[in-house]
Amino acid sequence: MAKGDVLPVPNSIHFTTLLRYNELETARWREWFNEQPDAVLEVEAGDPAVEMGTARDLLFHILIVEWVYAKVLHGESWEDGWQKFGRKTREGIFAVAEEAQPKLRAFAESATAAQLARTYTITSRAGQSVRASGSKFLAHVVFHSTRHWAQMATLVRKQGYRTTWPHDFIFSDAME
């Protein structure tokens, strides 16, 4: 196979399965965060200058990226709408996932080959543009969230907050 070739369906995992894994992981994180003291949201996570200074910021980042991509894949504007979500409370942050994840799943379940192949564009508030196919956008959402959930697990564990479930896909109920 050449670079970029798509595997035949029997050798693939459908995006809905991967998105389901992401939804299950998000639900577990939501439950876990709700059982933790407020201090866990203030665990240092990186550079506050780029809105990633705390676990709260990282949590919002994970979910708002899902929301933005869901909006773009559905042909909806996102530029002003993201500000409606409250970043101060767990409820406000996880409200992002409540809106984003069903939209992502709906797109994955109903997208035609043309929609998956179509080029979509997101231009960030800083002016950086990202252009890719619908398929690549869906793949990015799953990889982006998975990568940052792993980062979150490491951050909170290093501060003495242990998660209570295995995070690996192999242990997920999303497939088989």
C-alpha positions in Angstrom: 0.0 0.0 0.0 1.1 3.5 -0.7 1.3 6.2 1.9 -2.2 7.6 2.5 -4.0 4.6 1.1 -7.1 3.6 3.0 -7.4 0.0 4.3 -10.4 -2.0 3.1 -13.3 -1.9 5.7 -12.7 -5.4 7.1 -9.2 -4.3 8.3 -10.5 -1.1 9.8 -11.9 0.2 13.1 -14.8 2.5 12.4 -14.6 6.0 13.7 -17.8 5.4 15.8 -15.9 2.8 17.8 -13.0 5.1 18.5 -15.3 7.9 19.4 -17.2 5.6 21.7 -13.9 4.8 23.4 -13.3 8.5 23.8 -16.8 9.0 25.2 -16.4 6.3 27.7 -13.0 7.7 28.8 -14.5 11.2 29.2 -17.3 9.8 31.3 -14.9 8.1 33.6 -12.8 11.2 33.9 -16.0 13.2 34.6 -16.9 10.8 37.4 -13.4 10.8 38.7 -13.1 14.6 38.8 -16.4 14.9 40.6 -15.0 12.7 43.4 -11.8 14.8 43.8 -11.2 17.9 45.8 -11.1 21.2 43.9 -7.3 21.3 44.3 -6.9 18.6 41.6 -8.1 21.2 39.0 -5.2 23.5 40.0 -2.5 20.9 39.4 0.2 22.5 37.3 0.0 21.4 33.7 2.2 23.7 31.6 2.5 27.2 30.4 -0.3 29.5 31.6 0.7 32.0 28.9 -0.9 29.6 26.3 -3.9 28.8 28.5 -2.5 25.4 29.6 -1.3 26.2 33.1 -3.5 23.9 35.1 -5.3 20.6 34.9 -8.5 22.7 34.6 -7.0 24.4 31.5 -5.9 21.1 30.0 -9.4 19.6 30.7 -11.1 22.4 28.9 -8.6 22.2 26.0 -9.3 18.5 25.5 -13.0 19.0 25.3 -13.1 22.3 23.4 -11.0 20.9 20.6 -13.6 18.1 20.3 -16.3 20.8 20.2 -14.6 22.9 17.6 -14.0 20.0 15.3 -17.6 18.8 15.7 -18.9 22.3 14.8 -16.7 22.5 11.7 -17.6 19.0 10.5 -21.3 20.0 10.7 -20.7 23.2 8.8 -21.4 25.4 11.9 -19.6 28.4 13.2 -17.6 28.0 16.3 -15.7 31.3 16.7 -17.9 33.0 19.2 -19.8 30.0 20.6 -17.1 28.4 22.7 -17.2 31.3 25.2 -20.6 30.1 26.4 -19.0 27.3 28.4 -17.9 27.9 31.9 -14.3 27.1 32.6 -14.6 27.6 36.4 -16.8 24.6 37.2 -16.6 20.9 36.4 -20.1 21.1 35.1 -19.3 24.0 32.7 -16.2 22.2 31.4 -17.9 18.8 30.9 -20.9 20.6 29.2 -18.5 21.0 26.3 -18.3 17.2 25.9 -22.1 16.8 26.3 -22.5 19.0 23.2 -19.4 17.9 21.2 -19.4 14.2 21.5 -22.9 13.4 20.2 -22.2 15.7 17.2 -18.9 13.9 16.4 -20.7 10.5 16.7 -23.6 11.7 14.5 -21.1 12.9 11.8 -19.2 9.6 11.9 -22.4 7.5 11.8 -23.9 9.4 8.8 -20.9 10.8 6.8 -20.8 9.9 3.2 -17.5 9.0 1.5 -17.6 12.6 0.0 -18.0 14.2 3.4 -15.1 12.1 4.8 -12.9 13.0 1.8 -14.0 16.7 1.8 -11.4 19.3 3.0 -12.4 21.2 6.1 -10.6 24.2 7.5 -10.3 25.6 11.0 -8.6 28.9 11.6 -7.6 29.5 15.2 -8.0 32.7 17.1 -4.3 33.2 16.6 -4.8 33.0 12.8 -3.2 29.5 12.2 -5.2 27.5 9.7 -5.6 23.7 9.7 -6.9 22.0 6.5 -7.7 18.3 6.3 -10.2 15.8 5.2 -13.2 14.8 7.4 -11.5 11.5 8.1 -8.4 13.2 9.2 -10.4 15.5 11.5 -12.1 12.6 13.1 -8.8 10.7 13.6 -7.2 13.9 15.0 -10.0 14.3 17.6 -9.5 10.8 18.8 -5.7 11.0 18.9 -5.7 14.5 20.4 -8.0 13.5 23.3 -6.3 10.2 24.0 -2.9 11.9 24.1 -4.1 14.6 26.4 -6.0 12.2 28.7 -2.7 10.3 29.1 -1.0 13.6 29.9 -3.7 14.3 32.5 -3.3 10.9 34.1 0.4 11.5 34.5 0.0 15.0 35.8 -2.5 14.1 38.5 -0.8 10.8 39.4 2.5 12.8 40.0 0.5 14.9 42.5 -0.8 11.9 44.4 -4.2 11.6 42.7 -4.7 8.1 41.4 -7.2 7.2 38.7 -9.2 4.1 39.4 -9.5 2.4 36.0 -7.2 1.2 33.2 -7.1 3.7 30.4 -5.9 1.5 27.5 -8.3 0.8 24.6 -7.9 -3.0 25.2 -9.8 -2.7 28.5 -12.5 -0.5 27.0 -16.1 -1.7 26.4 -16.1 0.3 23.1 -15.3 -2.8 21.1 -16.1 -6.5 21.4 
